[in-house]
């Protein structure tokens, strides 16, 4: 763990990794190196970036328990989820086409089925499915969240073809029971996982995910520009290349006619070639997690978050989501609020104390990383105690 922690240098009091994670030193070195190659080496730089992408796919496969061809790289988590949602837009081969409806009179191939989601999930996880529904995709059925095996079971009818879920809720830190959800829905339905708030922070039940998307800018600390898109072979035959572009088909430059057949593996769902330097950086970040161990990173984050929330409670704050608290599920996200105090004023005071946090829904979100200095609990407690005394005096 010491070697892992030595790779980071974020400012003291930075507690906002659920928003953005300052990049690691290996990522910084990769980005500088690849920029220099692009500056100096022409085509040779592109050949090297292809090799880096192959290596990143192998690393992602190690971390996700899948084959490298089940991994592709796209621009963002949202990009991956849009690809997943549109992959259901046509019914399986041989299924009868549905009649076009008044809203989309040109679509006679509307997907026959439903996807279940929590209405409280992050909007970035909802909109790919809502937009796909508008263009002939699965009908979206929004459930009162969070998603558990019990809430999904109550809605699991013959029309359900997929369940889409955030592995960790961005606002509350709720950690979805992926293994239980997959066991419930079985092999004939697809579990699609938005893992951007989980990968790199928790020991994720990756075996449960049929399709997974996760960008590198948060807990992986790889910056923007690249995301993992995993599509397991066990579900590939039930998905069409809904958003697949020229990069996802066979021999697009030599084809006598289009469209060409899709390529095998997750790459069939890509729009175009990815950002090479960003993929190389993401590969370095994934390698750090693989080599350190997700369980060790999760344990360290839990210790730091637990200390912060304990200090907040001692200063009079109400907390939620931390280790040992009711409803806690082991993510890197906790919350606090100060009774009687304006949440915006609390957020301003914490910012003035040098603490980077996020104000969300009347709560202050704390999302430290393994590298967060535990002594950040001291200015947190001092700022909250000062505010609490001011509230009492008023």
C-alpha positions in Angstrom: 0.0 0.0 0.0 2.9 2.4 0.7 4.1 2.1 -2.9 0.5 2.8 -4.1 0.1 5.8 -2.0 3.4 7.3 -3.1 1.9 7.7 -6.6 -0.4 10.6 -5.7 0.0 14.2 -4.7 -3.4 15.9 -4.5 -3.9 19.0 -2.2 -4.4 18.5 1.5 -8.1 18.4 2.3 -9.2 17.2 -1.2 -12.3 15.1 -0.4 -14.1 15.1 -3.8 -13.0 12.0 -5.7 -16.6 11.2 -6.6 -16.4 14.3 -8.7 -12.8 14.2 -10.1 -9.7 12.4 -8.9 -6.4 14.2 -9.5 -4.3 11.9 -11.7 -1.6 9.6 -10.4 2.1 10.1 -11.2 2.2 7.1 -13.6 -0.8 8.7 -15.5 1.0 12.0 -15.6 4.1 10.4 -17.0 2.2 8.5 -19.6 0.4 11.6 -20.8 3.6 13.5 -21.1 5.4 10.6 -22.8 2.6 10.1 -25.4 2.3 13.8 -26.1 6.1 13.9 -26.8 5.8 10.9 -29.1 3.0 12.5 -31.0 5.1 15.6 -31.3 8.2 13.9 -32.5 7.6 10.5 -34.1 4.7 10.6 -36.6 3.3 7.2 -37.7 5.6 5.4 -35.2 3.7 7.1 -32.4 0.4 5.6 -33.7 1.8 2.1 -33.8 3.0 2.5 -30.2 -0.4 3.7 -29.2 -2.0 0.6 -30.7 0.3 -1.5 -28.6 -0.6 0.5 -25.5 -4.3 0.0 -26.2 -3.8 -3.8 -26.5 -1.9 -3.7 -23.1 -4.7 -1.7 -21.5 -7.3 -4.2 -22.7 -5.3 -7.0 -21.1 -5.0 -5.1 -17.9 -8.7 -4.3 -17.9 -9.5 -7.9 -18.5 -7.4 -8.9 -15.5 -9.3 -6.5 -13.3 -12.7 -7.3 -14.7 -12.3 -11.0 -15.1 -12.9 -11.1 -18.8 -11.0 -11.7 -22.0 -9.3 -8.7 -23.7 -11.6 -8.8 -26.7 -14.6 -8.3 -24.3 -13.1 -4.8 -23.6 -13.2 -1.8 -25.8 -12.3 1.8 -25.0 -14.8 4.7 -25.6 -14.7 8.4 -24.7 -16.7 8.3 -21.4 -19.0 6.4 -19.2 -22.0 8.0 -20.9 -20.7 7.0 -24.3 -20.5 3.4 -23.1 -24.0 3.5 -21.7 -25.5 5.0 -24.8 -23.9 2.2 -26.8 -25.4 -0.4 -24.4 -28.9 1.2 -24.5 -28.9 1.4 -28.3 -27.7 -2.2 -28.6 -31.2 -3.3 -27.6 -32.9 -1.1 -30.1 -33.7 -3.9 -32.5 -35.4 -7.2 -31.5 -33.3 -10.4 -31.7 -32.9 -11.9 -35.2 -36.0 -13.8 -36.2 -38.3 -11.9 -33.9 -41.4 -10.4 -35.5 -41.3 -6.6 -36.1 -43.8 -4.5 -34.2 -46.1 -2.0 -35.9 -44.9 1.6 -35.9 -46.6 3.9 -33.4 -47.8 7.4 -33.9 -44.7 8.9 -32.2 -42.3 7.1 -34.5 -44.2 6.2 -37.6 -40.9 5.2 -39.4 -40.0 2.6 -36.8 -41.4 -0.9 -37.4 -38.5 -2.6 -35.6 -39.1 -1.3 -32.1 -37.4 -3.4 -29.4 -39.9 -5.7 -27.6 -39.1 -5.5 -23.9 -38.4 -3.4 -20.9 -35.3 -2.2 -18.9 -35.6 -1.6 -15.1 -33.8 1.3 -13.5 -33.9 3.4 -10.3 -35.4 6.8 -10.9 -32.9 8.3 -8.4 -29.9 7.1 -10.3 -27.4 9.7 -11.6 -28.9 11.3 -14.8 -25.9 10.2 -16.8 -27.1 6.6 -16.3 -30.7 7.4 -17.1 -30.6 9.4 -20.2 -29.0 6.8 -22.5 -32.0 4.6 -21.9 -34.5 7.4 -22.2 -33.1 8.5 -25.5 -32.8 5.0 -26.8 -36.5 4.5 -25.9 -37.3 7.5 -28.0 -35.6 5.9 -31.0 -37.1 2.4 -30.8 -35.3 1.0 -27.8 -36.4 -0.8 -24.7 -39.3 0.7 -22.7 -37.9 2.3 -19.6 -39.6 1.3 -16.3 -38.4 3.6 -13.5 -38.5 2.1 -10.0 -38.3 3.8 -6.6 -34.7 3.2 -5.7 -32.4 2.1 -4.6 -32.4 -1.1 -6.6 -32.3 -4.2 -4.4 -33.2 -7.8 -5.2 -36.6 -7.3 -3.5 -37.5 -4.1 -5.5 -36.5 -5.7 -8.8 -38.2 -9.0 -8.0 -41.5 -7.2 -7.6 -41.3 -5.9 -11.2 -39.6 -8.9 -12.9 -42.1 -10.0 -15.6 -41.6 -11.6 -19.0 -41.1 -8.3 -20.7 -37.9 -7.4 -18.7 -34.8 -7.9 -20.9 -32.4 -5.8 -18.9 -31.7 -4.2 -15.5 -29.4 -1.1 -15.5 -27.9 0.1 -12.3 -25.2 2.3 -10.9 -22.8 0.2 -8.9 -22.4 3.0 -6.4 -24.9 5.9 -6.2 -23.1 9.2 -6.7 -25.3 11.1 -4.2 -25.7 8.7 -1.3 -22.9 6.2 -1.7 -25.3 3.3 -1.8 -23.6 0.2 -3.2 -25.9 -1.9 -5.4 -25.9 -5.7 -4.7 -24.7 -6.7 -8.2 -24.3 -10.4 -7.4 -27.8 -10.7 -5.9 -29.3 -8.8 -8.8 -27.6 -11.0 -11.4 -28.6 -14.1 -9.6 -32.2 -12.9 -9.5 -32.5 -11.9 -13.2 -30.7 -15.0 -14.4 -28.7 -15.6 -17.6 -31.5 -14.7 -20.0 -31.5 -11.0 -19.0 -28.7 -8.5 -19.2 -27.3 -6.6 -16.2 -25.8 -3.3 -17.3 -23.6 -1.6 -14.8 -22.4 2.0 -14.6 -19.3 1.5 -12.6 -17.7 5.0 -12.7 -18.3 5.6 -8.9 -17.0 2.1 -8.1 -14.1 1.0 -10.2 -10.9 1.8 -8.4 -12.6 2.5 -5.1 -14.3 -0.8 -4.1 -13.8 -4.5 -4.6 -16.6 -4.7 -7.3 -18.5 -7.9 -8.0 -17.5 -7.7 -11.6 -18.5 -11.2 -12.4 -22.1 -10.2 -12.1 -21.9 -7.5 -14.8 -22.8 -8.5 -18.3 -22.1 -5.0 -19.7 -20.1 -2.4 -17.7 -18.9 1.1 -18.4 -16.6 3.2 -16.4 -14.6 6.4 -17.2 -11.2 7.1 -15.7 -11.7 10.6 -14.3 -12.9 9.7 -10.8 -11.6 6.9 -8.6 -9.2 5.5 -11.2 -7.5 8.9 -11.3 -6.7 8.6 -15.0 -8.2 11.9 -16.2 -10.8 12.4 -18.9 -10.9 11.1 -22.5 -11.2 7.3 -22.0 -13.5 4.8 -20.5 -13.8 1.0 -20.3 -16.7 -0.6 -22.1 -17.0 -4.3 -21.2 -19.4 -6.6 -23.1 -19.2 -10.2 -22.1 -19.4 -12.9 -24.7 -22.3 -14.5 -22.8 -24.6 -11.7 -23.9 -23.0 -10.5 -27.1 -25.4 -12.5 -29.2 -28.4 -10.7 -27.8 -27.1 -7.2 -28.5 -27.0 -5.4 -31.9 -24.3 -2.8 -32.8 -26.8 0.0 -32.2 -24.2 2.8 -32.2 -21.4 0.9 -33.8 -19.5 3.0 -36.3 -16.8 2.3 -38.8 -14.4 1.2 -36.1 -16.8 -1.5 -35.1 -17.1 -3.3 -38.4 -15.0 -5.6 -40.5 -12.9 -4.1 -43.4 -14.8 -0.8 -43.6 -12.2 0.7 -46.0 -12.2 -2.2 -48.5 -15.9 -3.1 -48.4 -17.7 -3.1 -51.8 -20.9 -2.1 -49.9 -22.1 -1.0 -46.5 -23.0 -1.8 -43.8 -20.2 -4.3 -43.1 -20.6 -7.1 -40.6 -19.7 -6.1 -37.0 -16.4 -7.1 -35.5 -16.3 -9.6 -32.7 -16.2 -8.4 -29.2 -16.9 -5.2 -27.4 -15.3 -3.1 -30.2 -18.4 -3.7 -32.3 -20.1 -1.1 -30.1 -17.5 1.7 -30.7 -18.2 4.8 -32.8 -14.7 5.5 -33.8 -11.1 5.0 -32.7 -10.5 6.2 -29.1 -8.2 8.9 -27.8 -4.9 6.9 -27.8 -3.0 8.8 -25.1 -6.1 8.8 -22.8 -6.4 5.0 -23.3 -2.7 4.6 -22.4 -3.2 6.7 -19.3 -6.3 4.6 -18.3 -4.2 1.5 -18.8 -1.6 2.8 -16.3 -4.4 3.6 -13.8 -6.0 0.2 -14.2 -2.6 -1.4 -13.6 -2.2 0.5 -10.3 -5.5 -0.9 -9.1 -4.8 -4.4 -10.3 -1.3 -4.5 -8.8 -2.4 -3.1 -5.4 -5.7 -5.0 -5.1 -9.1 -3.5 -5.1 -9.9 -4.9 -1.6 -6.9 -3.2 -0.1 -7.8 0.1 -1.7 -11.4 -0.2 -0.5 -10.3 -1.0 3.1 -8.0 2.1 3.2 -10.7 4.4 1.8 -13.1 3.0 4.4 -10.7 3.8 7.2 -10.2 7.4 6.0 -13.9 8.0 5.4 -14.8 6.5 8.8 -12.4 8.9 10.5 -13.8 11.9 8.7 -17.4 11.0 9.6 -16.5 10.2 13.2 -15.0 13.7 13.5 -18.1 15.2 11.9 -20.4 13.5 14.4 -18.2 14.6 17.3 -18.7 18.2 16.1 -22.4 17.8 16.1 -23.1 16.8 12.5 -25.5 14.1 11.3 -23.8 11.6 9.0 -24.8 8.9 6.6 -23.2 6.3 4.4 -20.0 5.7 6.4 -18.6 2.4 7.8 -20.7 0.9 10.5 -23.7 3.2 9.9 -27.2 2.0 9.1 -27.6 1.5 5.4 -23.8 1.7 4.8 -22.6 -0.6 2.1 -18.8 0.0 1.8 -18.5 2.6 -0.9 -16.1 5.6 -0.8 -18.9 8.1 -0.4 -20.3 9.5 2.9 -22.5 12.5 3.7 -23.0 15.0 6.5 -25.3 17.8 7.4 -25.4 20.2 10.4 -28.8 20.5 12.1 -30.1 24.0 12.0 -27.4 25.2 9.6 -27.9 26.3 5.9 -26.2 23.5 3.9 -24.8 26.1 1.5 -23.3 28.0 4.4 -21.7 24.7 5.6 -20.3 24.1 2.2 -18.8 27.6 2.0 -17.3 27.2 5.4 -15.6 23.9 4.6 -14.3 25.4 1.4 -12.9 28.3 3.3 -11.2 25.8 5.6 -9.4 24.3 2.6 -11.7 21.2 2.2 -12.9 20.3 -1.2 -16.4 18.7 -1.0 -19.7 18.7 -3.0 -23.1 20.0 -1.9 -25.8 17.7 -3.1 -29.4 17.6 -2.1 -28.9 19.4 1.2 -26.0 17.1 2.3 -22.3 17.6 2.1 -20.8 14.7 0.2 -17.4 13.5 1.4 -15.5 11.2 -1.0 -11.9 10.7 0.1 -9.4 8.4 -1.5 -6.8 6.0 -0.1 -4.2 8.7 -0.4 -6.3 11.3 1.6 -4.4 12.4 4.7 -6.5 11.3 7.7 -5.6 14.4 9.5 -8.0 16.3 7.2 -10.6 15.3 9.9 -9.2 18.0 12.1 -10.1 21.1 10.0 -13.4 19.4 9.2 -14.3 19.1 12.8 -13.1 22.6 13.6 -15.1 24.2 10.9 -18.3 22.2 11.8 -17.8 23.0 15.5 -17.5 26.7 14.8 -20.7 26.6 12.7 -22.6 24.7 15.3 -21.7 27.2 18.0 -22.8 30.0 15.7 -26.2 28.2 15.1 -26.7 27.9 18.9 -25.8 31.5 19.5 -28.4 32.6 16.9 
